[in-house]
Amino acid sequence: MNFAVIDIIFFIIILITSVHGAIRGFLDEFFSKLAVIAGIFIGLV
């Protein structure tokens, strides 16, 4: 199976954007959970 140059370019673009989106989504979820936990901790202290 041979890939054309344009296929490889599109594959790299899709790969980069999907990894970026996954990391950004993970960080948003992580910091939202951390904010709740830190708020409860600060409230108890």
Secondary structure, DSSP 8 states (H G I E B T S, - for coil): ----HHHHHHHHHHHHHHHHHHHHHHHHHHHHHHHHHHHHHHHH-
